[in-house]
Amino acid sequence: MKTVNSTFFEVTVRSRKTLEDGTEKMVPEVYTVQAETFTEAEANVTEELSAYPDLEVRKEAFASYKEVFLPDDAEKFYKCKVAFISLDEKSGKEKQQSAVYLVGANSTEEAHKNLADVMGHGIGEYKVTSVSETKIVDVVWRK
């Protein structure tokens, strides 16, 4: 499983696609792009998708992912919110700190398993607070 801690952007593009019925249509798609800047994110996704005619970058935003976990056989992407539980030494109370991960999987159950496989390696006490399927088509890695 590929695990990457970096800066990510979500980039929405539109490109001309041939649909199952043979018609062509401008279709929006969302990609997660590893980059340091918006300019780099746009350049990386444009280069990656250069084979698609009439490609338009429509929207770019910072992605809130702390890390991306991608097994080789994943067909979908899930946004997983995790709460890390620690003890405040001064007050003696439990406190939670949240992080969001993008996890590749083929089902919600598999996303939980893939996340647990990575988190189970000495990260401490945590709980998964939500897992939701995204509209992300693919992840574009830095060139």
C-alpha positions as CSV (number, residue, x, y, z in Angstrom):
1,M,0.0,0.0,0.0
2,K,1.4,3.4,-1.0
3,T,1.3,5.9,1.9
4,V,2.1,9.5,1.2
5,N,2.2,12.5,3.6
6,S,2.3,15.6,1.5
7,T,0.2,18.6,0.3
8,F,-2.8,17.7,-1.8
9,F,-5.3,19.7,-3.9
10,E,-8.7,18.6,-5.2
11,V,-8.9,19.7,-8.8
12,T,-12.2,19.6,-10.8
13,V,-11.7,19.3,-14.6
14,R,-14.1,19.0,-17.5
15,S,-13.2,17.1,-20.6
16,R,-15.0,15.7,-23.6
17,K,-15.8,12.0,-23.1
18,T,-17.6,9.4,-25.2
19,L,-20.5,8.0,-23.2
20,E,-21.7,4.4,-23.4
21,D,-24.4,5.4,-25.9
22,G,-21.7,6.8,-28.2
23,T,-22.5,10.5,-27.7
24,E,-19.9,12.9,-26.6
25,K,-20.3,15.2,-23.6
26,M,-18.3,17.5,-21.5
27,V,-18.0,15.6,-18.2
28,P,-16.7,17.0,-14.8
29,E,-14.3,14.8,-12.8
30,V,-12.5,15.4,-9.5
31,Y,-8.8,14.5,-9.1
32,T,-6.6,14.6,-6.0
33,V,-3.3,16.1,-7.0
34,Q,-0.1,16.0,-5.0
35,A,1.6,19.4,-5.4
36,E,3.0,22.3,-3.4
37,T,1.1,25.1,-5.2
38,F,-2.1,25.7,-7.1
39,T,0.0,26.3,-10.2
40,E,1.8,23.0,-9.8
41,A,-1.5,21.2,-9.2
42,E,-3.0,22.6,-12.4
43,A,0.1,21.8,-14.4
44,N,0.3,18.2,-13.1
45,V,-3.3,17.4,-13.8
46,T,-3.2,19.1,-17.2
47,E,-0.1,17.0,-18.1
48,E,-1.6,13.8,-16.8
49,L,-4.9,14.3,-18.7
50,S,-3.4,15.8,-21.9
51,A,-4.9,13.0,-24.0
52,Y,-8.4,14.2,-23.3
53,P,-9.7,16.8,-25.8
54,D,-11.0,20.2,-24.6
55,L,-9.7,19.8,-21.1
56,E,-10.7,22.6,-18.8
57,V,-9.6,23.1,-15.2
58,R,-12.7,24.3,-13.5
59,K,-11.9,24.5,-9.8
60,E,-9.0,24.0,-7.4
61,A,-9.0,23.8,-3.6
62,F,-6.7,22.6,-0.9
63,A,-7.5,19.0,0.2
64,S,-7.6,18.5,3.9
65,Y,-5.9,15.1,3.8
66,K,-3.2,14.5,6.3
67,E,-2.1,11.4,4.3
68,V,-3.2,9.3,1.3
69,F,-3.2,5.5,1.6
70,L,-3.6,3.7,-1.7
71,P,-3.5,-0.1,-2.2
72,D,-2.7,-1.1,-5.8
73,D,-6.1,-2.6,-6.5
74,A,-8.4,0.2,-5.2
75,E,-11.1,1.4,-7.5
76,K,-12.7,4.0,-5.2
77,F,-11.6,6.6,-2.8
78,Y,-12.9,7.2,0.7
79,K,-12.6,10.2,3.0
80,C,-11.9,8.9,6.5
81,K,-12.0,11.2,9.5
82,V,-10.1,9.9,12.5
83,A,-10.0,11.3,16.1
84,F,-6.8,10.7,18.0
85,I,-7.4,10.4,21.7
86,S,-4.8,11.7,24.2
87,L,-4.8,12.7,27.9
88,D,-4.3,16.4,28.7
89,E,-1.6,16.2,31.5
90,K,-2.7,19.4,33.1
91,S,-6.4,18.8,33.4
92,G,-6.4,15.0,33.3
93,K,-9.1,15.0,30.7
94,E,-9.2,13.2,27.4
95,K,-8.8,15.4,24.4
96,Q,-9.3,14.6,20.7
97,Q,-7.5,15.8,17.7
98,S,-9.0,15.0,14.3
99,A,-7.3,14.2,11.0
100,V,-8.7,13.4,7.5
101,Y,-7.2,10.6,5.3
102,L,-7.9,9.6,1.7
103,V,-8.0,5.9,1.6
104,G,-8.3,3.7,-1.6
105,A,-10.6,0.8,-1.3
106,N,-13.4,-1.1,-3.2
107,S,-16.0,-0.8,-0.4
108,T,-16.6,1.1,2.9
109,E,-15.7,-2.0,4.8
110,E,-12.4,-2.3,2.9
111,A,-11.7,1.4,3.6
112,H,-12.0,0.7,7.3
113,K,-9.7,-2.3,7.0
114,N,-7.1,-0.5,5.0
115,L,-7.1,2.4,7.4
116,A,-6.8,0.0,10.4
117,D,-3.9,-1.8,8.7
118,V,-2.0,1.5,8.5
119,M,-3.1,2.9,11.9
120,G,-2.5,-0.3,13.7
121,H,1.3,0.2,13.5
122,G,1.9,2.1,16.8
123,I,0.0,5.3,16.2
124,G,-1.8,5.3,19.6
125,E,-5.4,5.4,20.5
126,Y,-7.8,6.6,17.9
127,K,-11.4,6.1,16.6
128,V,-12.8,6.4,13.1
129,T,-15.5,9.0,13.2
130,S,-16.7,8.8,9.6
131,V,-16.0,7.1,6.3
132,S,-17.6,8.4,3.1
133,E,-17.1,7.6,-0.5
134,T,-15.8,10.5,-2.6
135,K,-16.3,11.5,-6.3
136,I,-12.5,11.4,-6.8
137,V,-11.6,9.6,-10.0
138,D,-7.8,9.2,-9.4
139,V,-4.8,10.6,-7.6
140,V,-2.2,12.5,-9.7
141,W,1.3,12.3,-8.2
142,R,4.0,15.0,-8.3
143,K,6.2,14.7,-11.4
